[in-house]
Amino acid sequence: MKVLVTSTNGQYIQLDVSPDIELENFKALCEIETGVNSQEIRLIHAGKVLEDNNKTLEQYGVKDSDMILLQPLGESATRQQRGAPAQSTGIGIDFSRISVPGASNQLRTPQPRVSQPRVASPTPAVLRDSLLANPDQVALLKQRNPRLADALLSGSLDQFTTELERQRREQSERDREHIRMATADPMDPSAQEKIAETIKQNNIDANMEVAMEHAPESFGQVIMLYIDCKVNGHPVKAFVDSGAQMTIMSAECAKRCNIMRLVDKRWAGIAKGVGVQKIIGRVHLGQIQIGPDFLQSSFSILEDQPMDMLLGLDMLRRHQCSIDLEKVVLRIGTTGTETPFLSEAELPPSSRLNRSAALGDSVTTAEDRDIAEALSKSVRESTGEDSSRATFSDSDIKKITDAGFSREDAIAQLQSNGGDVSLAIAALLAKSLKVPGQ
């Protein structure tokens, strides 16, 4: 069973023990986790002091998920209250307390610092110079605190200072909240609810830590599958997507390949997927040269498509294509030939899609946040009120957020497009797929 041990100085420990464990052995286990001598520990459960060391926890009525209060006695309480200083990088910032999963199941709870002299934190300028002079620290910061790393690498001291102070304020608030939890009545339902939330987050962090150790590749970006081909004699890098229903081509690529003259506009419409895009029309039959083979395919021409061409399931099934990830090739069944997928260095700029909708703000660049903040400010200035108070229905906003965009961006685009949901989604999709530097 799991037992939550909370000490009077604000430390929380979750222990997995047997109901048959004797109190003496349980105290020894607490000594290992807290560093407090087992002879100087007083345990309290349900308002009663546990005194008989020969009794088991089950005999004392301790059940799964129960809380036991640990009260250090004598000088050990003072030592425990002082606590050990947090492990630091040597430059005045503790990366272990900023968005990093812990290495144990013990919750990091700030200790009172009344009796402990505190080293003055370095100024943002000194901290910034120290980090920039140490590439290893910059790499560590990118991994553990991407937002602060973005501000650091932006080259702006003001931006770095703003982000650093914001995170320090948030950490101070978390520290105060933990202290309030430590000093609250352990039997208070609201306090127990907060403790349960903290334990849940610790479990999530532990799961993430195990994933980082045993499956680090899951945190990397998987490159998409592209091949070299030719359309009407013009070289094109085509994206192979077995999840797309049809083969599509951008209007710009169609002009470059000189096939816009064959577009049948009677097939115009709307393409819906992660977003909404306008279909100009369809080229009913065209040739794609892949290696030595010439294959027939139809193309749906999209008005605002960042990729030149996307080979969909219609073309892949027609020519019995197989995606071989072991040999990293596309095998064409009707001809028996193979063509290699492009390496990361050969990918077109449009392959670098914005992943912030899928992974959250941790991968959003500082430039993206600046654009979002500027857009939000512009909306507030033009309307004379905060954008979050715009009078749009929750159903319209939910349609946009379900497509993977933030609520703020949804409201801003609804403002810009007169409340038209389709136009708002199209504008957000176009913005998210915009090639960097253009």
C-alpha positions in Angstrom: 0.0 0.0 0.0 1.1 3.6 -0.5 1.4 5.9 2.5 2.1 9.6 2.4 4.4 10.8 5.1 4.4 14.6 5.7 6.8 16.2 8.2 6.1 19.3 10.3 8.8 21.2 8.3 7.0 20.8 5.0 8.6 17.7 3.5 6.4 15.1 1.7 7.4 11.5 1.0 5.3 8.8 -0.6 6.3 5.3 0.6 5.2 1.9 -0.8 5.1 -0.5 2.2 3.4 -3.6 3.3 0.5 -3.4 5.9 2.4 -5.9 8.0 5.5 -3.7 8.5 6.2 -3.0 12.1 6.3 0.6 13.3 10.0 0.2 14.2 10.9 -0.8 10.7 8.7 1.9 9.2 10.6 4.5 11.3 13.8 3.1 10.0 12.5 3.5 6.4 11.5 7.1 7.2 15.1 7.7 8.6 16.5 6.6 5.2 14.3 8.9 3.3 14.4 12.0 5.6 17.8 11.7 7.3 16.2 12.0 10.8 17.2 9.5 13.4 14.5 6.9 13.9 14.9 7.3 17.7 13.9 11.0 17.3 10.8 10.5 15.2 7.3 10.8 16.4 4.6 9.5 14.1 0.9 10.6 14.3 -2.0 9.0 12.4 -5.6 10.2 12.6 -4.7 12.5 15.6 -3.1 9.6 17.6 0.6 9.2 18.4 2.0 5.8 17.3 4.0 4.6 20.2 4.3 0.8 20.2 7.1 -0.1 17.9 6.1 -3.8 17.8 2.7 -3.1 16.3 2.1 -3.2 12.5 0.7 -0.3 10.5 -2.4 -2.5 9.9 -2.9 -2.8 13.6 -2.8 1.0 13.9 -5.5 1.2 11.3 -3.3 2.7 8.6 -4.9 2.0 5.1 -3.8 2.6 1.5 -3.3 6.3 0.6 -3.5 7.4 4.3 -1.3 10.2 5.6 1.0 10.0 8.6 2.5 13.1 10.2 6.2 12.8 11.0 7.4 15.1 13.8 11.2 15.3 14.3 12.2 15.8 17.9 15.2 17.6 19.5 18.1 19.0 17.5 17.3 16.8 14.5 14.2 18.9 13.9 16.4 22.0 13.6 18.8 20.2 11.3 15.9 19.0 9.2 14.4 22.4 9.1 17.6 24.0 7.7 17.7 21.4 4.9 20.4 21.0 2.3 21.0 23.7 -0.2 19.7 22.9 -3.7 22.2 21.6 -6.2 23.2 24.5 -8.4 25.1 24.9 -11.6 27.6 27.3 -9.9 26.2 30.4 -11.5 23.3 31.2 -9.2 20.4 29.5 -11.0 19.0 26.1 -9.9 18.0 24.2 -13.1 16.6 21.4 -11.0 13.7 23.6 -9.9 12.8 25.0 -13.2 10.5 22.7 -15.3 12.6 19.6 -14.7 11.3 16.2 -13.5 12.8 15.2 -10.2 15.1 12.2 -9.8 13.3 10.7 -6.9 9.7 10.3 -5.6 10.3 12.9 -2.9 8.6 16.1 -3.6 10.7 19.2 -3.7 9.4 21.4 -1.0 11.1 24.7 -0.3 12.5 24.8 3.2 12.3 27.9 5.5 15.4 30.0 5.1 15.2 32.1 8.2 18.3 30.6 9.8 20.2 30.0 6.6 22.3 32.8 5.0 21.4 33.3 1.4 23.8 34.0 -1.4 22.7 37.0 -3.4 21.4 36.0 -6.9 23.5 37.3 -9.8 22.1 40.1 -11.9 20.5 39.1 -15.2 23.4 40.6 -17.1 26.0 38.6 -15.1 23.9 35.4 -15.4 23.4 35.9 -19.1 27.1 36.4 -19.8 28.0 33.4 -17.6 25.6 31.2 -19.6 26.7 32.4 -23.0 30.3 31.7 -22.0 29.5 28.1 -21.2 28.1 26.1 -24.2 27.3 23.1 -21.9 25.1 25.2 -19.7 23.3 26.6 -22.8 22.7 23.1 -24.1 21.3 22.1 -20.7 19.1 25.1 -20.6 17.7 24.3 -24.0 16.7 20.9 -22.8 15.3 21.8 -19.4 14.0 25.3 -19.9 13.3 26.1 -23.6 11.6 29.4 -22.9 14.5 30.9 -21.0 16.9 29.5 -23.6 15.0 31.3 -26.3 15.2 34.5 -24.4 18.9 34.0 -23.8 19.7 33.3 -27.5 17.5 36.2 -28.7 20.4 38.6 -28.0 18.2 41.0 -26.0 19.1 41.5 -22.4 15.7 43.1 -21.7 13.9 40.0 -23.1 16.1 37.7 -21.0 15.6 39.8 -17.9 11.8 39.8 -18.3 11.6 36.0 -18.8 14.0 35.3 -15.9 12.1 37.6 -13.5 8.8 36.0 -14.6 10.1 32.5 -13.8 11.5 33.6 -10.5 8.1 35.1 -9.5 6.4 31.9 -10.5 8.9 29.8 -8.5 8.4 32.1 -5.5 4.7 31.6 -5.7 5.1 27.8 -5.9 7.4 28.0 -2.9 4.8 29.9 -0.9 2.1 27.5 -1.9 4.2 24.5 -0.8 4.9 26.3 2.5 1.1 26.8 2.9 0.5 23.2 2.2 3.2 22.2 4.8 1.7 24.3 7.5 -1.9 23.4 6.8 -3.9 20.9 8.7 -3.1 17.5 7.2 -6.7 16.5 7.7 -8.0 19.5 5.7 -9.7 18.1 2.5 -8.4 21.0 0.4 -4.9 20.5 1.6 -5.1 16.8 0.8 -6.4 17.6 -2.6 -3.4 19.8 -3.3 -1.1 17.2 -2.0 -2.7 14.6 -4.3 -2.3 16.9 -7.3 1.4 17.3 -6.4 1.9 13.6 -6.1 0.1 13.1 -9.5 2.5 15.7 -11.1 5.5 13.9 -9.5 4.3 10.7 -11.1 4.1 12.4 -14.5 7.6 13.9 -14.0 9.0 10.5 -13.0 7.4 8.9 -16.1 8.9 11.6 -18.3 12.3 11.1 -16.6 12.2 7.3 -17.4 11.3 8.1 -21.0 14.2 10.6 -21.3 16.6 7.9 -20.0 15.3 4.8 -21.9 13.7 6.3 -25.0 15.3 9.7 -25.6 14.6 9.4 -29.3 10.9 10.0 -28.5 11.8 13.6 -27.7 13.4 14.3 -31.0 11.7 15.5 -34.2 11.1 12.7 -36.8 11.9 13.9 -40.3 9.1 13.5 -42.9 9.4 11.2 -45.9 10.3 13.1 -49.1 11.5 11.9 -52.5 12.9 13.5 -55.6 10.7 13.4 -58.6 9.9 15.4 -61.8 6.6 16.8 -63.0 6.6 17.8 -66.7 10.4 17.9 -66.6 10.6 20.1 -63.5 12.3 18.8 -60.4 10.0 18.6 -57.3 10.5 17.4 -53.8 7.4 15.4 -53.0 6.1 14.6 -49.6 4.9 10.9 -49.3 1.9 10.8 -47.0 -0.1 7.6 -46.8 -2.6 9.4 -44.5 -3.7 11.8 -47.3 -6.6 10.8 -49.3 -5.5 12.5 -52.6 -2.4 13.7 -54.3 -2.2 17.5 -54.1 0.0 20.2 -55.5 0.4 23.9 -54.7 -0.7 26.5 -57.2 2.8 27.9 -57.2 4.3 24.5 -58.1 1.7 24.0 -60.8 2.6 27.2 -62.4 6.3 26.3 -62.2 5.6 22.9 -63.8 3.4 24.6 -66.5 0.2 22.5 -65.8 -2.1 25.3 -64.6 -3.5 25.3 -68.2 -5.0 21.8 -67.4 -6.7 22.7 -64.2 -10.4 21.9 -64.2 -12.0 24.5 -62.0 -15.3 22.5 -61.8 -13.5 20.4 -59.2 -13.0 23.5 -56.9 -13.9 23.1 -53.3 -12.5 23.0 -49.7 -9.9 20.6 -48.4 -10.4 19.8 -44.7 -7.9 18.1 -42.4 -5.8 19.7 -39.7 -7.0 23.0 -41.2 -9.1 24.2 -44.2 -7.7 25.1 -47.6 -9.2 26.2 -50.9 -9.0 23.8 -53.8 -8.7 25.7 -57.1 -9.4 22.7 -59.3 -8.0 19.4 -60.5 -5.6 18.1 -63.1 -7.2 14.9 -64.2 -4.0 13.2 -65.6 -0.4 14.0 -65.3 2.9 12.2 -65.3 5.3 12.0 -62.4 8.8 10.8 -63.1 10.3 8.9 -60.1 13.7 7.6 -61.0 13.5 5.9 -64.4 9.7 5.3 -64.1 6.9 7.5 -65.5 3.7 7.1 -63.4 0.3 8.6 -64.1 -1.5 10.5 -61.4 -4.1 13.2 -60.9 -3.5 16.4 -58.9 -5.7 18.5 -56.8 -4.4 22.1 -56.9 -4.5 24.0 -53.6 -4.4 27.8 -53.5 -2.3 28.2 -50.4 -0.2 25.1 -49.9 3.4 25.4 -48.5 4.5 22.0 -49.8 5.1 21.7 -53.5 3.5 18.3 -53.9 2.1 15.6 -51.6 1.8 12.1 -52.8 -1.5 10.8 -51.4 -3.0 7.4 -50.9 -4.7 7.5 -54.3 -1.4 7.5 -56.2 0.3 5.1 -53.7 -2.4 2.5 -54.0 -2.7 2.8 -57.8 1.0 1.9 -58.2 1.1 -0.5 -55.2 3.8 1.5 -53.4 5.4 0.3 -50.2 7.2 2.5 -47.6 10.2 0.5 -46.5 11.6 2.1 -43.3 14.3 -0.5 -42.9 15.9 0.3 -46.2 14.5 3.9 -46.1 13.2 3.7 -49.6 9.8 3.9 -51.5 9.2 0.7 -53.4 7.0 1.0 -56.4 5.2 -2.3 -56.8 4.0 -2.0 -60.4 7.6 -1.5 -61.7 9.6 -3.1 -59.0 11.9 -0.1 -58.6 13.0 1.7 -55.5 13.8 5.4 -54.8 15.5 6.6 -51.6 13.9 9.0 -49.2 15.7 12.3 -48.8 18.0 12.9 -45.8 17.3 15.7 -43.4 19.8 18.0 -45.1 18.0 17.6 -48.5 14.5 18.4 -47.2 12.8 21.6 -48.4 12.2 24.5 -46.1 8.4 23.7 -46.0 9.2 20.5 -44.1 10.0 22.5 -41.0 6.4 22.7 -39.8 5.3 24.5 -36.6 5.0 21.8 -33.9 3.8 24.2 -31.1 0.1 23.1 -31.6 1.1 19.5 -30.8 3.7 20.0 -28.1 2.6 23.1 -26.4 4.5 26.3 -25.6 7.7 24.5 -24.6 8.8 24.3 -28.3 7.4 27.7 -29.4 10.1 30.1 -30.3 10.6 33.5 -28.8 9.7 35.0 -32.2 6.4 33.2 -32.3 5.5 34.4 -28.8 6.4 38.0 -29.7 4.2 37.8 -32.8 1.3 36.4 -30.7 1.8 39.1 -28.0 1.9 41.9 -30.6 -1.2 40.5 -32.3 -3.0 40.3 -29.0 -2.0 43.9 -28.1 -3.1 45.1 -31.5 -6.5 43.5 -31.1 -6.9 45.1 -27.6 -6.0 48.5 -28.9 -8.3 48.4 -31.9 -11.3 47.1 -29.9 -10.6 49.1 -26.7 -11.0 45.9 -24.6 -9.1 42.8 -23.8 -9.4 40.2 -26.6 -10.4 37.5 -24.1 -13.7 39.4 -23.6 -14.6 39.4 -27.3 -18.2 38.4 -27.9 -17.7 35.2 -29.8 -19.6 32.0 -29.0 -17.7 29.3 -27.2 -18.7 26.8 -29.9 -16.9 28.9 -32.6 -13.8 29.3 -30.5 -13.9 25.5 -29.7 -14.0 24.7 -33.4 -10.7 26.5 -33.8 -9.0 25.3 -30.6 -10.0 21.7 -31.6 -7.9 22.2 -34.8 -4.8 22.7 -32.6 -4.6 26.4 -32.1 -4.7 28.5 -28.9 -7.7 30.3 -27.6 -6.0 33.7 -27.8 -5.1 33.1 -31.5 -8.6 31.9 -32.2 -10.2 35.0 -30.8 -7.6 37.3 -32.5 -8.4 35.7 -35.9 -12.1 35.8 -35.3 -11.7 39.5 -34.7 -9.7 39.9 -37.9 -12.1 37.9 -40.0 -15.4 39.2 -38.8 -16.3 36.1 -36.9 -16.0 33.7 -39.8 -14.7 30.4 -38.4 -13.5 29.0 -41.7 -11.5 32.1 -42.6 -10.0 32.2 -39.1 -8.9 28.6 -39.3 -7.4 29.1 -42.8 -5.5 32.2 -41.7 -4.1 30.4 -38.6 -3.1 27.3 -40.7 -1.4 29.5 -43.3 0.5 31.3 -40.5 1.6 28.1 -38.8 2.9 26.7 -42.1 4.7 29.8 -43.1 8.3 29.1 -44.1 10.7 30.8 -41.6 12.6 33.7 -43.1 10.0 34.5 -45.7 
